[in-house]
């Protein structure tokens, strides 16, 4: 759909321009975006609002140009509590992110979506089994049957000596509460985000336009009901397996069949994307998912009463009967699903010669990372609690020594995955460094010819900055290596079915010292604990420290940009509010006769792109786009090929009449060009307006001090370009093009007017 239309068909335009700035992934204040000290809010609220310089401020950005900022930084984070919640929900967020990384292949789309949703469901089940392992296996079954464990612990001894059924029934409340907390937390953000809806008419038909325009509420509700039902059914199966260890009664079998039916129903619903993705008006499907959830909750109550009241004797000694087998079976299911997902992605990959290598495997990488992290955290949770309960128990006699072998394999597998990835990464860094430095040297020689000898140290700094920025492309194969190793690590947990431990197996078959493996497991356990602690600290500092958030906060902003389409317990999608809010604000400004220069930095350019796709033609005819540090082509086109490709990028340009300038630097490790590098001056081919979009900024401006200065200009890298003179020049050019009469504006396909 073309963005050019006659001015007479839209609102009457004046020459007043609103420069609407959208910041990137950083906890940036409105004053920093506007580059003023005093601001006032003109629309929105504290989480996401529009700001302008205070009226009595003497600053001005140009003739009849009003500068306005859209601050959305508090939508994905906002408070320390919400930021920390992202840390604990990280496996869920990664599982949800995987479904958006699927390739643009209609033939495999439904299969990939089903596999991603099934993997997300297994992570929910693993969450339940981790709490069941702590509450039922460690505390109710083992600790309360051990006088040594209960000694001095009055908060546990009150249940000590009670019948096993009573202990299990009481402690089953812990995983049930954990499920309820997730259920409650996933419904709370709805009021904040769901109240903002985009206009449904005249939007692009491309998939990216659905971000913010698509009503994800019904899908999230259905997924939530399915996951809650599966979570309670998982708890039921765990309790019933323990009850059936000494012989299953008819009632136990009937309840097990009912729990299995609930799980099967959940799996079937997720395996039929056309069914689960139906429109909001399909009330029958909503009733089915809600019924499954209600039945699962009621079944849990019945199973708990059955465990409490059953007169049959309980199996004595060892761990909770059936728990290890259930846990290992779940790991086997995850391994099979990852293998099938990898096969489907490889079969449906882009086979064109000019295709980006490994494009479309992002779904496998992120799904494997989500599973690996969930397995490691679950194993670490159980292991740490067991270590806490053991206290000064003799070696080999504590609760930790009786954990299911699958958990020990999980910790060992995570340690092995991280270690081997680092072993591969070191030579990749060293081998690619020489090539990256050589390419950087060519850029430096072209940008700074004839520099004095005293500038040599600064030239080396610039060369190293460019070389570091080019390492981003090397992360893709490393991520695939990690995903493969994580899949192998998850697969080795299946050895728990054979009751084999890592130290015994490696010592027997690999002829390595068993003590070395035991040390590796302990080291891996503490490494997982350190990672969790680091994520917590990172979550706090990402909210409190701007510079820290520029690096760490990118993960949260990237993950929470995409709606919840695979895992309902993932953090809410802020784009469901930000994109419609930007769309409505631009429509309002243009409707009042203003022209709008939409400027966006870093991840803000992704919000701007989705916004442009939702603007009606009569509105986009009064809009120009200026992006800087944009990851649209460099990262998003690689990670999300089904949503960002050449087609949608050209449609964005066409919608704004190719009034689009993209600024990029060689020192930027995140942003880059959109259509072409333009490293050397070359004539632009007529009929290719996309060739006029990208403009490279030499960074730094010079390697020697400028007149009146004592130090060379700084290397900007991924920092915003708002204070750069060349940014101001590009903004003025776009404003002039906006103010041209509609008939004299270049249209898509016309020879560009040059720049």
ChimeraX attribute file (.defattr): number of C-alpha atoms within 10 A of each C-alpha:
attribute: neighborCount
match mode: 1-to-1
recipient: residues
	/A:1	14
	/A:2	19
	/A:3	25
	/A:4	22
	/A:5	19
	/A:6	12
	/A:7	16
	/A:8	10
	/A:9	9
	/A:10	18
	/A:11	15
	/A:12	12
	/A:13	18
	/A:14	13
	/A:15	16
	/A:16	16
	/A:17	25
	/A:18	22
	/A:19	23
	/A:20	25
	/A:21	26
	/A:22	25
	/A:23	27
	/A:24	27
	/A:25	23
	/A:26	24
	/A:27	23
	/A:28	19
	/A:29	18
	/A:30	28
	/A:31	17
	/A:32	13
	/A:33	21
	/A:34	22
	/A:35	15
	/A:36	16
	/A:37	11
	/A:38	16
	/A:39	22
	/A:40	14
	/A:41	17
	/A:42	13
	/A:43	14
	/A:44	15
	/A:45	11
	/A:46	14
	/A:47	15
	/A:48	19
	/A:49	20
	/A:50	24
	/A:51	25
	/A:52	22
	/A:53	24
	/A:54	14
	/A:55	10
	/A:56	8
	/A:57	11
	/A:58	8
	/A:59	11
	/A:60	12
	/A:61	12
	/A:62	11
	/A:63	10
	/A:64	11
	/A:65	19
	/A:66	18
	/A:67	21
	/A:68	23
	/A:69	28
	/A:70	27
	/A:71	27
	/A:72	30
	/A:73	24
	/A:74	19
	/A:75	23
	/A:76	24
	/A:77	25
	/A:78	17
	/A:79	15
	/A:80	15
	/A:81	12
	/A:82	17
	/A:83	24
	/A:84	20
	/A:85	17
	/A:86	25
	/A:87	22
	/A:88	16
	/A:89	16
	/A:90	21
	/A:91	28
	/A:92	28
	/A:93	29
	/A:94	26
	/A:95	31
	/A:96	31
	/A:97	29
	/A:98	31
	/A:99	28
	/A:100	24
	/A:101	27
	/A:102	26
	/A:103	25
	/A:104	19
	/A:105	16
	/A:106	10
	/A:107	9
	/A:108	16
	/A:109	18
	/A:110	15
	/A:111	18
	/A:112	27
	/A:113	23
	/A:114	21
	/A:115	21
	/A:116	30
	/A:117	24
	/A:118	24
	/A:119	27
	/A:120	30
	/A:121	27
	/A:122	22
	/A:123	28
	/A:124	25
	/A:125	21
	/A:126	22
	/A:127	23
	/A:128	24
	/A:129	26
	/A:130	24
	/A:131	23
	/A:132	29
	/A:133	30
	/A:134	22
	/A:135	24
	/A:136	29
	/A:137	30
	/A:138	25
	/A:139	25
	/A:140	27
	/A:141	24
	/A:142	20
	/A:143	24
	/A:144	21
	/A:145	22
	/A:146	14
	/A:147	12
	/A:148	16
	/A:149	23
	/A:150	19
	/A:151	11
	/A:152	10
	/A:153	11
	/A:154	10
	/A:155	8
	/A:156	15
	/A:157	17
	/A:158	11
	/A:159	18
	/A:160	19
	/A:161	12
	/A:162	13
	/A:163	13
	/A:164	22
	/A:165	25
	/A:166	17
	/A:167	22
	/A:168	22
	/A:169	21
	/A:170	16
	/A:171	20
	/A:172	22
	/A:173	15
	/A:174	17
	/A:175	23
	/A:176	18
	/A:177	12
	/A:178	16
	/A:179	22
	/A:180	15
	/A:181	11
	/A:182	17
	/A:183	17
	/A:184	12
	/A:185	15
	/A:186	18
	/A:187	15
	/A:188	11
	/A:189	14
	/A:190	13
	/A:191	9
	/A:192	14
	/A:193	19
	/A:194	17
	/A:195	9
	/A:196	19
	/A:197	19
	/A:198	24
	/A:199	15
	/A:200	10
	/A:201	9
	/A:202	13
	/A:203	19
	/A:204	22
	/A:205	12
	/A:206	15
	/A:207	14
	/A:208	22
	/A:209	21
	/A:210	21
	/A:211	27
	/A:212	31
	/A:213	24
	/A:214	15
	/A:215	18
	/A:216	20
	/A:217	16
	/A:218	19
	/A:219	21
	/A:220	23
	/A:221	17
	/A:222	23
	/A:223	28
	/A:224	23
	/A:225	25
	/A:226	27
	/A:227	29
	/A:228	29
	/A:229	28
	/A:230	29
	/A:231	29
	/A:232	28
	/A:233	28
	/A:234	26
	/A:235	24
	/A:236	25
	/A:237	23
	/A:238	27
	/A:239	27
	/A:240	23
	/A:241	20
	/A:242	23
	/A:243	27
	/A:244	18
	/A:245	15
	/A:246	14
	/A:247	13
	/A:248	16
	/A:249	13
	/A:250	9
	/A:251	12
	/A:252	19
	/A:253	14
	/A:254	12
	/A:255	20
	/A:256	23
	/A:257	13
	/A:258	18
	/A:259	26
	/A:260	17
	/A:261	15
	/A:262	23
	/A:263	22
	/A:264	13
	/A:265	18
	/A:266	23
	/A:267	18
	/A:268	15
	/A:269	20
	/A:270	24
	/A:271	20
	/A:272	14
	/A:273	17
	/A:274	11
	/A:275	13
	/A:276	20
	/A:277	18
	/A:278	14
	/A:279	14
	/A:280	13
	/A:281	9
	/A:282	13
	/A:283	11
	/A:284	9
	/A:285	19
	/A:286	20
	/A:287	13
	/A:288	16
	/A:289	24
	/A:290	20
	/A:291	15
	/A:292	23
	/A:293	25
	/A:294	15
	/A:295	18
	/A:296	28
	/A:297	20
	/A:298	12
	/A:299	21
	/A:300	24
	/A:301	14
	/A:302	14
	/A:303	25
	/A:304	22
	/A:305	14
	/A:306	19
	/A:307	21
	/A:308	18
	/A:309	12
	/A:310	15
	/A:311	9
	/A:312	14
	/A:313	13
	/A:314	17
	/A:315	16
	/A:316	13
	/A:317	10
	/A:318	12
	/A:319	20
	/A:320	25
	/A:321	23
	/A:322	17
	/A:323	22
	/A:324	23
	/A:325	20
	/A:326	17
	/A:327	25
	/A:328	23
	/A:329	17
	/A:330	19
	/A:331	26
	/A:332	19
	/A:333	18
	/A:334	25
	/A:335	24
	/A:336	16
	/A:337	20
	/A:338	27
	/A:339	18
	/A:340	16
	/A:341	24
	/A:342	21
	/A:343	13
	/A:344	18
	/A:345	25
	/A:346	16
	/A:347	11
	/A:348	17
	/A:349	19
	/A:350	18
	/A:351	12
	/A:352	8
	/A:353	7
	/A:354	7
	/A:355	10
	/A:356	12
	/A:357	15
	/A:358	15
	/A:359	23
	/A:360	25
	/A:361	28
	/A:362	26
	/A:363	28
	/A:364	30
	/A:365	25
	/A:366	25
	/A:367	32
	/A:368	33
	/A:369	23
	/A:370	26
	/A:371	28
	/A:372	28
	/A:373	22
	/A:374	24
	/A:375	28
	/A:376	25
	/A:377	24
	/A:378	23
	/A:379	25
	/A:380	24
	/A:381	19
	/A:382	23
	/A:383	23
	/A:384	16
	/A:385	17
	/A:386	24
	/A:387	16
	/A:388	13
	/A:389	20
	/A:390	19
	/A:391	12
	/A:392	11
	/A:393	14
	/A:394	8
	/A:395	9
	/A:396	9
	/A:397	10
	/A:398	20
	/A:399	25
	/A:400	21
	/A:401	15
	/A:402	15
	/A:403	22
	/A:404	24
	/A:405	23
	/A:406	29
	/A:407	25
	/A:408	26
	/A:409	27
	/A:410	33
	/A:411	31
	/A:412	28
	/A:413	27
	/A:414	27
	/A:415	24
	/A:416	19
	/A:417	23
	/A:418	15
	/A:419	15
	/A:420	14
	/A:421	20
	/A:422	14
	/A:423	11
	/A:424	13
	/A:425	19
	/A:426	10
	/A:427	11
	/A:428	16
	/A:429	15
	/A:430	10
	/A:431	11
	/A:432	15
	/A:433	17
	/A:434	12
	/A:435	12
	/A:436	19
	/A:437	19
	/A:438	14
	/A:439	15
	/A:440	24
	/A:441	19
	/A:442	11
	/A:443	17
	/A:444	19
	/A:445	13
	/A:446	12
	/A:447	17
	/A:448	16
	/A:449	8
	/A:450	8
	/A:451	14
	/A:452	10
	/A:453	8
	/A:454	10
	/A:455	15
	/A:456	13
	/A:457	11
	/A:458	15
	/A:459	21
	/A:460	15
	/A:461	13
	/A:462	23
	/A:463	24
	/A:464	18
	/A:465	21
	/A:466	26
	/A:467	24
	/A:468	19
	/A:469	21
	/A:470	22
	/A:471	16
	/A:472	14
	/A:473	14
	/A:474	13
	/A:475	14
	/A:476	20
	/A:477	14
	/A:478	17
	/A:479	19
	/A:480	19
	/A:481	18
	/A:482	25
	/A:483	27
	/A:484	21
	/A:485	23
	/A:486	29
	/A:487	28
	/A:488	20
	/A:489	24
	/A:490	31
	/A:491	22
	/A:492	19
	/A:493	29
	/A:494	24
	/A:495	17
	/A:496	23
	/A:497	17
	/A:498	10
	/A:499	12
	/A:500	18
	/A:501	19
	/A:502	24
	/A:503	21
	/A:504	17
	/A:505	15
	/A:506	16
	/A:507	15
	/A:508	12
	/A:509	8
	/A:510	10
	/A:511	10
	/A:512	14
	/A:513	13
	/A:514	17
	/A:515	12
	/A:516	13
	/A:517	19
	/A:518	17
	/A:519	13
	/A:520	19
	/A:521	23
	/A:522	16
	/A:523	15
	/A:524	23
	/A:525	25
	/A:526	16
	/A:527	18
	/A:528	21
	/A:529	17
	/A:530	12
	/A:531	14
	/A:532	17
	/A:533	13
	/A:534	13
	/A:535	19
	/A:536	18
	/A:537	13
	/A:538	21
	/A:539	26
	/A:540	20
	/A:541	18
	/A:542	26
	/A:543	24
	/A:544	15
	/A:545	14
	/A:546	16
	/A:547	14
	/A:548	18
	/A:549	22
	/A:550	18
	/A:551	12
	/A:552	18
	/A:553	25
	/A:554	18
	/A:555	17
	/A:556	21
	/A:557	21
	/A:558	16
	/A:559	25
	/A:560	24
	/A:561	24
	/A:562	21
	/A:563	28
	/A:564	26
	/A:565	22
	/A:566	30
	/A:567	29
	/A:568	29
	/A:569	25
	/A:570	28
	/A:571	29
	/A:572	27
	/A:573	25
	/A:574	26
	/A:575	27
	/A:576	26
	/A:577	22
	/A:578	28
	/A:579	28
	/A:580	23
	/A:581	23
	/A:582	26
	/A:583	24
	/A:584	19
	/A:585	17
	/A:586	26
	/A:587	20
	/A:588	13
	/A:589	16
	/A:590	25
	/A:591	17
	/A:592	13
	/A:593	17
	/A:594	23
	/A:595	27
	/A:596	28
	/A:597	27
	/A:598	25
	/A:599	24
	/A:600	29
	/A:601	28
	/A:602	25
	/A:603	26
	/A:604	23
	/A:605	26
	/A:606	23
	/A:607	23
	/A:608	24
	/A:609	23
	/A:610	27
	/A:611	28
	/A:612	30
	/A:613	32
	/A:614	31
	/A:615	28
	/A:616	21
	/A:617	24
	/A:618	22
	/A:619	27
	/A:620	27
	/A:621	26
	/A:622	32
	/A:623	31
	/A:624	26
	/A:625	28
	/A:626	25
	/A:627	33
	/A:628	31
	/A:629	27
	/A:630	28
	/A:631	25
	/A:632	25
	/A:633	20
	/A:634	18
	/A:635	18
	/A:636	19
	/A:637	21
	/A:638	24
	/A:639	23
	/A:640	25
	/A:641	22
	/A:642	21
	/A:643	22
	/A:644	22
	/A:645	17
	/A:646	14
	/A:647	10
	/A:648	20
	/A:649	18
	/A:650	16
	/A:651	21
	/A:652	27
	/A:653	24
	/A:654	23
	/A:655	28
	/A:656	26
	/A:657	28
	/A:658	28
	/A:659	28
	/A:660	25
	/A:661	24
	/A:662	26
	/A:663	23
	/A:664	27
	/A:665	26
	/A:666	28
	/A:667	26
	/A:668	23
	/A:669	21
	/A:670	21
	/A:671	28
	/A:672	28
	/A:673	24
	/A:674	25
	/A:675	17
	/A:676	15
	/A:677	14
	/A:678	15
	/A:679	15
	/A:680	8
	/A:681	6
	/A:682	7
	/A:683	8
	/A:684	17
	/A:685	12
	/A:686	12
	/A:687	13
	/A:688	13
	/A:689	25
	/A:690	22
	/A:691	18
	/A:692	21
	/A:693	22
	/A:694	22
	/A:695	23
	/A:696	18
	/A:697	19
	/A:698	19
	/A:699	22
	/A:700	20
	/A:701	17
	/A:702	18
	/A:703	24
	/A:704	20
	/A:705	14
	/A:706	12
	/A:707	7
	/A:708	6
	/A:709	9
	/A:710	9
	/A:711	11
	/A:712	15
	/A:713	15
	/A:714	13
	/A:715	20
	/A:716	17
	/A:717	21
	/A:718	22
	/A:719	16
	/A:720	18
	/A:721	21
	/A:722	18
	/A:723	9
	/A:724	12
	/A:725	10
	/A:726	15
	/A:727	20
	/A:728	15
	/A:729	11
	/A:730	18
	/A:731	22
	/A:732	17
	/A:733	15
	/A:734	22
	/A:735	24
	/A:736	11
	/A:737	17
	/A:738	23
	/A:739	17
	/A:740	13
	/A:741	11
	/A:742	17
	/A:743	10
	/A:744	8
	/A:745	18
	/A:746	18
	/A:747	21
	/A:748	23
	/A:749	14
	/A:750	12
	/A:751	14
	/A:752	20
	/A:753	11
	/A:754	8
	/A:755	9
